[in-house]
Amino acid sequence: MKRSTASPRRKTRAMLEWGHGVLCKERSVRYAFIDHHKYEFSITSMCKILDIKPSSYYDWTKRDISAQQIHRNRCELLVKAAHSETKERYGYQRLHAHLSEQGHDVSKYMVRSIKEEHDIKCRRHKRFKVTTDSDHNKRIYPNLLKQQFGVNRPNCAWVSDITYIWTDEGWLYLAGVKDLYTKELVSYAIDKRMKADLVCRALNKAIKDKRPSQGLIVHSDRGSQYCSDDYRKIISKYGFKGSMSAKGNCYDNAPIESFWGVLKNELVYHHNYTTRFEAINSIIKYIEFYYNEERLAKHCFAATQGESYARVERGFSKI
């Protein structure tokens, strides 16, 4: 195998990025890292960055060690790197899927064993809190879904909701629209005020991007924003079917509530946002570049949300 021909500066930067996750780890992990990347980077440079004497590394390579232990050392390095790459969000099953997708031969048992041995844990979850204000006299839609969330194609049923995010400048309100089939967050809108315009913008953007047909079920809770005249006009204009949860029943809108839980447990609860702009930027990056594109759906470890939609679209094009 040929060593990388990149410029010294670029190679050093790459080494720092790759080695950051093992810099403070035990020597055996750093030795394994150097051995794994010896064809990509200079051994001397890696030893310097990882605070290892080259002579110690070479002594380590001559040690009497079983092939099984060598394999485990390599797997430990891969699991720890993958845990860092996925921002400490994946359990052992999705970590295994992530490693398999990258072409690494690490069994599910090995991933779980390494996580337990080294106390590698996912970020902790917090409980859901009901925040919807449905105490009004506006007209509501009947509940068409009735907690039956299984659909057979994209743009058959969307669920929508609003959540709250705190910053030092005050509250931010995030309205989202999620496709029940692809599990993708097809649209969202963010504002410092929780007006009807917020949910209207989110729905209009979803319609523009996905171009759904008449008959689409658009489900929400009974919040006053979703009962507004402006929102109902959009539902009527495109021939959609409005649907609403029973009063105070978060389980009727469980798929979007589940997404809010994921967003807050994996992102929001780990930040103290100083400004609304900082929070907005963080949330957009999470949704656009992580959740919809990289985070593996729980029901299918082999495809991301975007890939799921593309796969179905390819199938429909053949009919």
Secondary structure, 3 states (H helix, E strand, C coil): CCCCCCCHHHHHHHHHHHHHHHCCCCHHHHHHHHHHCCCCCCHHHHHHHCCCCHHHHHHHHCCCCCHHHHHHHHHHHHHHHHHHHCCCCCCHHHHHHHHHHCCCCCCHHHHHHHHHHCCCCCCCCCCCCCCCCCCCCCCCCCCCCCCCCCCCCCCCEEEEEEEEEEECCEEEEEEEEEECCCCCEEEEEEECCCCHHHHHHHHHHHHHHHCCCCCCEEEECCCCCCCCHHHHHHHHHCCCEEEECCCCCHHHHHHHHHHHHHHHHHCHHHCCCCCHHHHHHHHHHHHHHHHCCCCECCCCCCCEHHHHHHHHHHHHHCC
